[in-house]
Amino acid sequence: MKGAQAEDRAAAFLSGLGRVVLARNYRIPGGEIDVISREPGGTLVFTEVRQRRSARFGSAAESVTPRKLALMQRAALTYLTRELGRDDLPCRLEVLTIDGSARDGTLSLHAVE
């Protein structure tokens, strides 16, 4: 699993923010959510984790395409309806990036608008 270390670090970071991790690697045909968590206030957060060891081909944030965001949105909607039976719950998408090694690279959270 190529991104397992980055996803482990991301889940630990999100837990440190007070979130409860509900699911990891939630898959539907054509899409996946790396981490699904719930904030203390109840908002669900769907997180894409991206890590780049080097900036040779751009930063981790630059690797997130509009197509990936659309697939992420579709997977989030599927999770809401299939797993929770509703699509009107407070939620948002975000991207967590790690530039450098998965263990000690620079970690950043980016809101998806």
C-alpha positions as CSV (number, residue, x, y, z in Angstrom):
1,M,0.0,0.0,0.0
2,K,1.8,3.0,-1.3
3,G,0.0,5.7,0.7
4,A,-0.6,3.7,3.9
5,Q,2.0,5.6,5.9
6,A,0.7,9.0,4.8
7,E,-2.9,8.0,5.5
8,D,-1.9,6.6,9.0
9,R,-0.2,10.0,9.8
10,A,-3.2,11.9,8.4
11,A,-5.7,9.9,10.5
12,A,-3.5,10.4,13.6
13,F,-3.3,14.2,12.9
14,L,-7.1,14.4,12.4
15,S,-7.7,12.5,15.7
16,G,-5.4,15.0,17.4
17,L,-7.7,17.8,16.2
18,G,-10.5,16.1,18.2
19,R,-12.1,14.3,15.3
20,V,-13.4,10.8,15.4
21,V,-12.3,8.7,12.4
22,L,-15.3,6.9,11.1
23,A,-13.9,5.2,8.0
24,R,-10.7,4.9,5.9
25,N,-10.4,4.0,2.3
26,Y,-14.2,4.1,1.6
27,R,-14.5,2.9,-2.0
28,I,-17.2,3.1,-4.6
29,P,-16.8,2.3,-8.3
30,G,-14.6,5.1,-9.7
31,G,-13.9,6.9,-6.4
32,E,-12.5,6.7,-2.9
33,I,-12.4,8.8,0.2
34,D,-9.1,8.3,2.2
35,V,-10.4,9.4,5.6
36,I,-14.0,10.1,6.8
37,S,-14.1,11.8,10.2
38,R,-16.6,13.7,12.4
39,E,-15.7,16.9,14.1
40,P,-16.7,17.6,17.8
41,G,-19.6,19.7,16.5
42,G,-20.9,16.9,14.4
43,T,-19.8,18.0,10.9
44,L,-18.6,15.1,8.7
45,V,-15.3,15.7,6.9
46,F,-14.2,13.8,3.8
47,T,-10.5,14.0,3.5
48,E,-8.3,13.2,0.5
49,V,-4.6,12.5,1.5
50,R,-1.9,13.4,-0.9
51,Q,1.8,13.0,-0.3
52,R,4.8,13.9,-2.5
53,R,8.3,13.0,-1.5
54,S,9.8,15.6,-3.9
55,A,8.5,18.7,-5.7
56,R,10.0,17.5,-9.0
57,F,6.5,17.0,-10.5
58,G,4.8,19.7,-8.3
59,S,3.6,19.8,-4.8
60,A,1.2,17.4,-3.2
61,A,-1.6,20.0,-3.4
62,E,-1.0,20.4,-7.1
63,S,-1.6,16.7,-7.7
64,V,-5.3,17.1,-6.9
65,T,-7.2,17.5,-10.1
66,P,-10.8,18.8,-10.7
67,R,-11.6,15.2,-11.8
68,K,-10.4,13.8,-8.5
69,L,-12.5,16.4,-6.6
70,A,-15.6,15.5,-8.6
71,L,-15.0,11.8,-7.8
72,M,-14.5,12.6,-4.2
73,Q,-17.7,14.5,-4.1
74,R,-19.6,11.6,-5.6
75,A,-18.1,9.2,-3.1
76,A,-19.0,11.5,-0.2
77,L,-22.6,11.7,-1.4
78,T,-22.7,7.9,-1.8
79,Y,-21.4,7.5,1.8
80,L,-24.0,9.9,3.1
81,T,-26.9,8.2,1.4
82,R,-25.8,4.5,1.6
83,E,-24.2,4.5,5.0
84,L,-26.2,7.2,6.9
85,G,-29.5,7.2,4.9
86,R,-29.5,11.0,4.3
87,D,-27.8,13.5,2.2
88,D,-28.6,16.7,4.2
89,L,-26.0,16.3,7.0
90,P,-23.4,19.1,7.6
91,C,-20.3,18.0,5.8
92,R,-17.3,19.3,3.8
93,L,-14.4,18.1,1.6
94,E,-10.8,18.8,2.3
95,V,-7.3,17.8,1.1
96,L,-4.6,17.0,3.6
97,T,-1.2,17.2,1.9
98,I,2.3,16.0,3.0
99,D,5.2,17.4,1.2
100,G,8.3,15.3,2.0
101,S,8.4,11.9,3.6
102,A,5.2,10.5,5.0
103,R,6.7,10.3,8.5
104,D,8.0,13.9,8.9
105,G,7.1,15.9,5.8
106,T,5.2,19.2,6.0
107,L,1.6,18.6,6.6
108,S,-1.2,21.1,5.5
109,L,-5.0,21.1,5.4
110,H,-6.7,22.7,2.4
111,A,-10.4,23.4,2.2
112,V,-12.2,22.4,-1.0
113,E,-14.5,25.0,-2.3
